[in-house]
Amino acid sequence: PLVNRIQAAFIYGSVASGTDQADSDIDLMVIADNLDYATVFEAVRSAERRLGRTVNPTLVTLDEWRRKRSQPDGFVARLEGKPRLLVLGSEDDLG
């Protein structure tokens, strides 16, 4: 199953902060070592149909996540301290 290939996943952005509108997209961070965008997009399409919203996935490996967290001006570092809704995994899994 796909879920077994994902270390962690969380929603961030307007949905996580509670400022989304009915037409807001859902920003989804997926941290997985052996997954490709085609597989993620296939799973996301199903969620989009059920939710009636666009899901905007970002896919990184666990090593990329950890490396990017240490870059103070980078996208991943800017997510630190911002609201997020864990979908899979825990804060400990984010390292």
ZADREN-35783 format. One record per residue (C-alpha): residue number from 1; x negated, y, z negated. Coordinates in Angstrom, 1 decimal. Each point is the difference from the previous one (the first is absolute). Example, Ala and Ser with C-alpha at 12.3 -4.5 7.8 and 13.67 -1.06 7.14 Angstrom:
   n   east  north     up
   1  -12.3   -4.5   -7.8
   2   -1.4    3.4    0.7
***
This chain:
   n   east  north     up
   1    0.0    0.0    0.0
   2   -1.0    3.6    0.7
   3    0.3    1.0   -3.6
   4   -2.8   -2.4   -0.9
   5   -2.4    1.8    2.3
   6    0.5    3.4   -1.6
   7   -2.0    1.1   -3.1
   8    2.1    3.1   -0.7
   9    2.6    2.2    1.7
  10    1.6    3.2   -1.1
  11    2.3    2.8    1.2
  12   -1.4    3.5   -0.2
  13    1.0    3.4    1.2
  14    3.5    1.6   -0.2
  15    1.8   -3.3   -0.9
  16   -2.3   -0.7   -2.9
  17    0.2    3.6   -1.3
  18    3.8    0.1    0.4
  19    0.0    2.9    2.4
  20    1.1   -2.0    3.1
  21    2.9    0.8    2.2
  22    2.3   -2.4    1.8
  23   -2.1    0.2    3.1
  24   -3.4   -0.2   -1.8
  25   -2.4   -2.8    1.0
  26   -1.4   -2.4   -2.5
  27   -3.7    0.1   -0.4
  28   -1.4   -3.5   -0.8
  29   -3.6   -0.8   -0.9
  30   -0.9   -3.6    0.5
  31   -3.2   -1.4   -1.4
  32   -0.9   -3.3    1.6
  33   -3.2   -1.7    1.1
  34    1.3   -2.3    2.7
  35    2.8    1.8    1.6
  36    0.4    2.0    3.2
  37    2.2    2.9    1.0
  38    2.1   -2.2    2.4
  39    1.1   -2.2   -2.9
  40    0.7    2.9   -2.2
  41    2.1    1.8    2.6
  42    2.0   -3.1    0.7
  43    0.9   -0.3   -3.7
  44    0.6    3.8   -0.2
  45    2.5   -0.1    2.9
  46    2.2   -2.4   -2.0
  47   -0.1    2.4   -3.0
  48    0.8    3.0    2.2
  49    3.1   -1.7    1.3
  50    1.2   -0.8   -3.5
  51   -0.9    3.4   -1.5
  52    1.0    2.2    3.0
  53   -3.3    1.9   -0.4
  54   -3.3    0.0    1.7
  55   -2.8   -1.7   -2.0
  56   -3.5    1.5    0.6
  57   -2.5   -2.7   -1.0
  58   -3.7    0.6   -0.7
  59   -2.1   -3.1   -0.1
  60   -3.4   -0.2   -1.8
  61   -2.1   -2.8   -1.3
  62   -0.8   -0.1   -3.7
  63   -3.6    1.0    0.6
  64    1.2    2.9    2.2
  65    2.4    1.1   -2.8
  66   -2.7    0.0   -2.6
  67   -2.5    1.8    2.2
  68    2.5    2.6    1.1
  69    1.0    0.6   -3.6
  70   -3.5    1.3   -0.8
  71    0.1    2.6    2.9
  72    1.4    3.0   -1.9
  73    1.3    1.8    3.1
  74    1.5   -3.1    1.7
  75    3.6   -1.0    0.5
  76   -0.2   -2.9   -2.5
  77   -1.5    2.1   -2.8
  78    2.7    2.6    0.5
  79    2.6   -2.8   -0.8
  80   -1.5   -0.4   -3.4
  81    2.2    1.5   -2.7
  82    2.9    0.3    2.4
  83    3.2   -1.9   -0.6
  84    0.1   -3.5    1.6
  85    2.4   -2.9   -0.2
  86   -1.7   -3.3   -0.1
  87    1.6   -2.5    2.3
  88   -2.5   -2.8   -0.5
  89   -2.9   -0.4   -2.4
  90   -0.9    2.2   -2.9
  91   -2.1    3.0   -0.8
  92   -2.8   -2.4   -1.0
  93    0.1   -1.5    3.5
  94   -0.9    3.5    1.4
  95   -3.3   -0.1   -1.9
***
